[in-house]
């Protein structure tokens, strides 16, 4: 079991790992990619560095913690479970930890399709764990084509009457014979006061009671929400020690809102790391 698992290998995650490892605790960093940092072609406003690309800064950070002996894994986290300690499920493995730091950013992935805004909260949801119960013995759909979407389908299968995975014209990354799949492109969502139908671009329709959006990978907010973490305006709520309302679960960086700058993420990562150390020391 790890002392801490840090989800996200951007500035907040790497910064927290530095402080935890230097305090003598073992930690694991899991990240699918470099997030928004690698999209920065040129950074010129970071202290002590005249100019650097986002990708180069990311690699420098990873190299720095690996030199200390921190394990950095490239993988996608699809779920976190909590029962006195934390279980982190990725595509390729399962890990256990005493504490967690969420630092994967916070871009909610939605769709530019007619009707989606009108039916959010009225048949369209972003969390199968949170809202699946409301669709017991009903017919629903999950929209997405990755592991995160498949995981949402698996959560719904024992609850609902029928669930269909809609890839919206995209190729399913992981074929699964247990899942009912429809690859047609979606034209619009239809209904009166609540969502009732999905219309495809071939003009055919699918009757549904609910739809769950699960595009791309799970963000920090997605993972936190399923654990019952307090969310305010789509941001994770933390106290002055970067701790959420769940004991042992911390968050840092873009996922908690505020100034979207590398310097802020580094500071919050350091603060979260030191808070984890304090927590582990009892």
C-alpha positions in Angstrom: 0.0 0.0 0.0 1.2 3.5 -0.9 1.3 6.3 1.6 -0.1 8.6 -1.2 -1.2 8.2 -4.8 -1.2 11.4 -6.8 -3.5 11.5 -9.8 -2.1 13.9 -12.4 1.5 14.5 -13.4 1.3 18.2 -14.1 2.8 21.0 -11.9 0.4 20.4 -9.0 0.9 16.7 -8.9 4.7 16.7 -9.3 5.1 19.5 -6.7 3.2 17.5 -4.1 5.2 14.3 -4.9 8.5 16.3 -4.2 7.4 17.2 -0.6 5.9 13.8 0.2 8.9 11.8 -1.0 11.4 14.1 0.7 9.6 13.7 4.0 10.3 9.9 3.7 6.9 8.6 2.5 6.3 6.5 -0.5 4.1 7.9 -3.3 3.0 7.0 -6.7 2.1 9.4 -9.5 -0.4 8.3 -12.2 -1.2 10.5 -15.2 -2.5 9.8 -18.7 -0.7 12.8 -20.2 0.6 16.3 -19.3 -2.8 17.9 -19.5 -3.0 21.6 -20.3 0.7 22.2 -19.7 1.9 20.5 -22.8 -0.4 22.8 -24.9 1.7 25.8 -23.9 4.2 26.3 -26.8 6.2 28.9 -24.9 6.1 29.9 -21.2 7.8 33.2 -20.3 6.2 34.2 -17.0 7.5 31.5 -14.7 10.0 32.5 -12.0 13.7 31.7 -12.7 13.1 30.5 -16.3 13.4 33.0 -19.1 11.5 30.8 -21.5 10.6 27.2 -21.9 8.0 25.0 -23.6 5.2 23.4 -21.6 6.4 19.9 -22.7 10.0 20.6 -21.6 8.8 21.9 -18.2 6.7 18.8 -17.8 9.6 16.4 -18.6 11.9 18.3 -16.2 9.4 17.9 -13.4 9.0 14.2 -14.0 12.7 13.7 -14.2 13.2 15.6 -10.9 10.9 13.3 -8.9 12.1 10.1 -10.6 15.6 11.0 -9.5 14.3 11.0 -5.9 12.8 7.5 -6.5 9.2 8.4 -7.1 7.4 6.0 -9.5 5.6 7.8 -12.3 3.1 5.7 -14.3 1.4 6.6 -17.6 -2.1 5.2 -17.2 -5.7 6.3 -17.1 -7.6 6.4 -13.8 -11.2 5.3 -14.3 -12.4 5.1 -10.7 -11.5 5.6 -7.0 -13.1 3.7 -4.1 -13.0 4.6 -0.4 -13.3 2.3 2.6 -11.0 3.6 5.3 -8.3 3.6 2.6 -8.4 4.3 -1.1 -8.5 1.9 -4.1 -7.5 3.4 -7.4 -8.5 1.6 -10.5 -6.7 2.3 -13.8 -7.1 0.6 -17.2 -4.2 -1.7 -16.4 -4.0 -2.1 -12.7 -5.5 -1.6 -9.2 -3.5 0.3 -6.5 -4.2 1.0 -2.8 -3.2 4.0 -0.8 -3.7 5.7 2.6 -4.2 9.1 1.0 -5.0 10.6 -2.4 -4.2 14.0 -4.1 -6.3 14.9 -7.1 -4.5 17.0 -9.6 -5.7 16.2 -13.1 -7.2 19.5 -14.0 -10.9 20.2 -14.6 -12.2 20.5 -18.1 -15.7 19.1 -18.3 -16.1 17.4 -21.6 -19.5 17.8 -23.1 -21.0 17.8 -26.6 -22.0 20.5 -29.0 -25.4 18.9 -29.8 -28.8 20.5 -29.9 -30.8 20.0 -26.7 -27.9 19.1 -24.4 -28.1 22.3 -22.3 -31.9 22.2 -22.1 -31.9 18.6 -20.7 -28.9 18.8 -18.3 -30.4 17.7 -15.0 -33.6 16.7 -16.8 -32.4 13.4 -18.2 -28.8 14.2 -19.0 -26.2 13.5 -16.3 -22.4 13.4 -16.0 -22.2 10.8 -13.2 -23.5 7.2 -13.4 -22.6 6.5 -9.7 -24.3 9.6 -8.5 -27.5 9.4 -10.6 -27.8 5.8 -11.8 -30.2 4.9 -9.0 -32.8 7.3 -10.4 -33.0 5.2 -13.5 -33.7 1.8 -11.9 -35.4 -0.6 -14.4 -35.4 2.2 -17.1 -33.6 2.5 -20.4 -30.6 4.7 -20.6 -27.6 5.5 -22.8 -23.9 6.4 -22.1 -22.1 8.6 -24.6 -18.4 8.0 -25.1 -15.9 5.7 -26.7 -13.1 5.2 -24.1 -12.5 3.2 -20.9 -14.2 5.9 -18.8 -17.5 5.4 -20.8 -17.2 1.6 -20.6 -16.8 1.9 -16.8 -19.9 4.0 -16.5 -21.8 1.4 -18.5 -20.7 -1.3 -16.1 -22.0 0.7 -13.2 -25.4 1.0 -14.8 -25.8 -2.6 -16.0 -27.0 -4.0 -12.6 -29.4 -1.1 -12.1 -31.2 -0.2 -15.3 -33.3 -2.3 -17.6 -31.2 -1.5 -20.7 -28.1 0.5 -21.4 -26.7 1.4 -24.8 -23.2 2.8 -25.4 -23.3 5.6 -28.0 -19.9 6.4 -29.6 -21.4 9.3 -31.7 -19.6 8.2 -34.9 -16.3 7.4 -33.2 -14.5 4.1 -33.0 -14.8 2.2 -29.7 -11.3 2.0 -28.3 -11.9 -1.3 -26.4 -14.4 -3.7 -27.9 -16.6 -5.3 -25.3 -19.1 -8.0 -26.3 -21.2 -7.5 -23.1 -22.1 -4.0 -24.1 -24.8 -2.9 -26.5 -23.1 -0.4 -28.8 -24.5 2.1 -31.4 -21.9 4.0 -33.4 -24.3 6.4 -35.2 -23.7 10.1 -35.0 -26.2 12.0 -32.8 -28.2 14.9 -34.3 -30.1 16.1 -31.3 -31.8 15.4 -27.9 -35.6 15.6 -27.9 -38.3 15.8 -25.2 -40.9 18.0 -23.6 -40.1 18.8 -20.0 -37.5 15.9 -19.8 -35.3 14.0 -22.2 -37.3 11.4 -24.1 -35.5 10.6 -27.3 -32.1 10.8 -29.1 -32.3 11.5 -32.8 -29.4 10.3 -35.0 -28.2 11.9 -38.2 -29.9 9.2 -40.2 -33.2 10.6 -38.7 -33.9 7.4 -36.7 -34.7 7.8 -33.0 -33.8 6.0 -29.8 -36.2 6.3 -26.8 -34.4 6.8 -23.5 -35.2 7.8 -20.0 -31.7 9.2 -19.4 -28.3 9.8 -20.9 -24.9 9.9 -19.2 -22.0 11.8 -20.8 -18.6 10.1 -20.4 -16.4 11.6 -23.1 -12.6 11.2 -22.9 -11.0 10.6 -19.5 -12.3 11.2 -16.0 -11.3 14.6 -14.6 -10.5 15.3 -10.9 -14.1 16.5 -10.4 -15.6 13.4 -12.0 -13.5 11.2 -9.7 -14.3 13.3 -6.7 -18.0 13.6 -7.3 -18.4 9.8 -7.3 -16.8 9.6 -3.8 -19.2 12.2 -2.4 -16.8 15.1 -2.4 -18.3 18.5 -2.1 -18.3 20.3 -5.5 -19.0 24.0 -5.9 -19.5 25.4 -9.4 -17.9 22.4 -11.0 -14.8 22.8 -8.8 -13.6 20.6 -5.9 -14.1 22.4 -2.5 -11.1 22.3 -0.2 -10.1 23.8 3.1 -6.9 25.8 3.8 -4.9 22.6 3.9 -6.2 21.5 0.4 -8.3 18.8 2.0 -11.7 17.8 0.8 -14.6 16.8 3.0 -13.3 13.2 2.9 -10.6 12.4 5.3 -7.3 11.7 3.5 -8.4 13.1 0.1 -6.8 16.3 -1.1 -7.0 18.3 -4.3 -4.7 21.0 -6.0 -4.4 22.9 -9.2 -7.0 23.8 -11.8 -9.6 21.4 -10.3 -10.1 23.7 -7.3 -10.6 26.8 -9.4 -9.0 30.3 -9.1 -6.0 31.6 -11.1 -5.2 29.1 -13.9 -1.4 29.5 -13.7 1.5 27.2 -13.3 2.8 29.1 -10.3 -0.5 28.6 -8.5 -0.6 24.9 -9.2 3.0 24.4 -7.9 2.1 26.3 -4.7 -1.1 24.3 -4.1 0.7 21.0 -4.9 3.4 21.9 -2.3 0.7 22.8 0.2 -1.3 19.6 -0.5 2.0 17.5 -0.2 2.9 19.1 3.2 -0.7 18.5 4.4 -0.5 14.8 3.4 2.8 14.5 5.3 1.2 16.1 8.4 -1.8 13.7 8.1 0.4 10.6 7.7 2.5 11.6 10.7 -0.8 11.6 12.7 
